[in-house]
Amino acid sequence: MTLNIKQQSANVSTTGQIALQDIPQIKAMGFRSIIINRPDGEAGGLHPQSETVRRVAGESGLAVVYLPVIPNAISNEQVKAFAEAVAASQGPVLAWIFHE
């Protein structure tokens, strides 16, 4: 799968669907953390579950934060949690969101 990464700021980039096989490439690109904004079970379970991503990414030295959101229903608390996760990261963050 080809990653469609879009840089949003100096420390945050976003991507749509990732596969577990993409994690070494994500690490090699210099990312230090992944924030998963897609809910577990989305698309009938076609996406890897957050705990699986956490385990595989952890084996590669990447931190993972699971902050699921529903498009057009994002709360102020979720925005604050996202900002806090970015601020707490040790380097560039890749947010796994809904664009493709």
N, C-alpha and C positions, 0 to 999 in steps of 0.2 A: 504494500500500500504506500502511496506517496503522501507524505505529510503536507498539509496545506497550512503552513504556519504564517501568521500575520503578526508583526511586531506592533504592539499597542503603545508601549512606552519603553524607556531605557531598561526596565526590569521585568516587564510583562509582555508575553506573547500569547496568542490564542491559536487553537487549532480545533478542527472538527474531530471526527472519528479517529481514534488511534487503535492500533492492535498491539498485543503484548510483544510481538516481534519488533515493534517500533522503538521500544524502550532503550535498547543500546544506542540507536541513532540519536534519540533525544538526549541521552547522556553525552554522547560524543559532540553534540552541537553546543554543549556548555550549560545546559539547563541543570539546575540543582534541585528543583522542586516541580511537582505536578499538582495542580489543583483540579480536582474532578468536579465539574458542575453538573454533569449529567446524572440523573437518578439511576440507581441500580434497577434493572428490570426493564429499562426503556427499550423500545423497539422489540419487544417480545424476547428479551434476553440475548439479542444478537451481539451486544457490546459486552466486554469483560466486566465482571463485577468489581466493585471498588476494592474489596479485600484481596482479590487476585492481583489487581494492578499494584496495590500497596506491597504485596509480597515480592512480586517480580521486580518492581522498581527499587525496593529496598535492597535486593540482592545486587543491584547495579549502583547503589549508593545515592539514590534519589529519594528525597522526602516526598510524601504524598499526603495531601489534605483532601478530605471528602466533604464538599459543600454543595449538595444537590440543590438545584433550583428548577423551577418551572418557568419557561419563557412567558413574559408578560404578566408574571405574578411574583416578581422578585421583591422581597421585603427590605426595608431599611436595615433590619438586623442582619440579613444575608449580605448586603453591601458592606456593612461594617465588618462582618466576619471575614469577607474576602480581603478587604483592605488590611485587616490585622494579619491574615495569613501571608500576604505579600510582604508586609513589614517585617514579619518574623523569619522570612526565608533567608537563606545564606547565599543567595545569588539569583540569577535569572529564573523566572517562574514561567512554566507553560500551563496555561489554563485550558482544560479540555471542555469546550463549550458546544454550542449548537450550530455554529456556521460550518459550512463545508467548503 
